[in-house]
Amino acid sequence: MERFFLDVAHLLAGGLVLTSFMLLYQTRMSSLLVVFALQAFVLTLAVGWQAHVQHAPHLYITAAIALILKAIIIPYALSRVVVRLGIHRSIETVGGISLTMLAGMGCVALSMVVMMKAMAAADPLTREDLAFALSVVLLGMLIMVTRRNAVSQIVGFMSVENGLILAAAGAKGMPLVVEISVAFSVLVAFIVIGVFLFRIRERFDSVELQVLDDYRGERR
Amino acid sequence: MVLILDLAVQGVQMLAVLALAPLLLGFTRKVKARLLRRQGPPLLQPYRDLLRLSRKEVVLAENASWLFRSAPYMIFAATWVAAALVPTFATGLHFSWTADLIAIAALLGSARVFLALVGMDVGTSFGGIGSSREMMFASLAEPAMIMIVFVVALVAGSTQLSHIAIFMQEHASLRVSLGLALVALVIVALAENARIPVDNPATHLELTMVHEAMVLEYSGRHLAVIELAAALKLLLYVSLVGCIFFPWGIASGEPSPAAYALGAVTYLAKLAAGGFLLVAFETSIAKMRVFRVPEFLGAALMLGLLGTLLLFVSRTF
């Protein structure tokens, strides 16, 4: 039975890494948001399973927050923003998809190596959860680095936060207050960024971050 | 006596895959037509097509070489052997020691080389396009296949399909690496069989076709043999998925007629389920641009690599 618990936790955390790769792979804004909602849903399942395995009822609240806030409200709001900005078509990436994928594989390998070395004494459930969480965080950062569009950078940021929640769920004894405050800070960040998006568009007629750099006189 | 019996069972498997392959093709065509609310050809239509083709006269291009005439039989032989090696209703058959995943990948690879060669043999431009595209896809599909083989071999401790099937029967578990390998294998299978997101098996629109472009110059019995080889390849991949990831019902251990019968029934059920899922997927998706295909196959390669990486994490338990 213990083995089965581990297998399912492993499967769900691995699924989260997989959805991160799907986020990297998507080139369309609307499907990017759909995959983001899917990632939040997988996160809900993973956290719910951890709650069940660890007998930690407060984790169910975390799972519920993830489901309502990140699988439903934020993707819905973002898709409305995208439609209003008129950019629900294609997004370009820097350096092509296969290179990005390879970099992502490198991130996963790095986080595996780091976690296996650093947490050799911890129990396998926690260790693997942390390894997966670190790769989700790194992949989210990779999304933010490779994408030029402001909306897809938000998605990358939110996916970093998904990785943090997964890490929090795996580490036993994370207080609920912290999780709730993290969730609400993300919501606030989302609102602020949403306002900024429209301000950027008003000022520069585009949400490409390249335009901002050009405006400041910086060259890439 | 035992040897004769063993050989007979092995022979039954070889003939069964040959006999079932066109039926699977007919089944997928029928289901696809029904899903599109059309009547569709009868289930046995592929057999009739093959019979008719084998009776027709062969029309050869003037500058066709000996390779053009002999390659269909090479392709057919390699594919048939590969398809007959995959355990269908029973493991541990007489030649199961040769049923190695790497050997099967190599047999399919050599069949592909012949196909690409004859695509360029006559010198028409479509054949050349088809061959070059086939090789472009293969350069990504084959590494992906090898990564899948790595994952499965690391989990089961063997590349022999009989061992793998028995291992999976005894140690059924939800390993995330196996899930990734399954998705990757499905992607590779779609690309190798020229199914919809990669190539449309029903089209003769020149700009999009890959497999059809290579066999465009063939007619008569040569075409019949090539079509039969394509049907065998589809059957091979469905049985490969069934044997590695869903090995329930395959007769293992002491051979007995009852176990074989159970294995045969579950095998037919797996074929039907596999064909139905394939068609359901195909009708829900559009064909992608040719230059998107490397990304699609790159995803399979990536999944295989990820599965291998994750195995080193989960090895601890």
Interface residues (C-beta under 8 A of the other chain):
Chain A: R3 F4 L6 D7 V8 H10 L11 A13 G14 G15 V17 L18 F21 Y25 I97 S98 M101 G104 M105 V108 A109 M112 M116 P124 E128 A131
Chain B: S173 L174 R175 V176 S177 G179 L180 P294 E295 G298 A299 M302 L303 L305 L306 L309 L310 F312 V313 S314 T316 F317
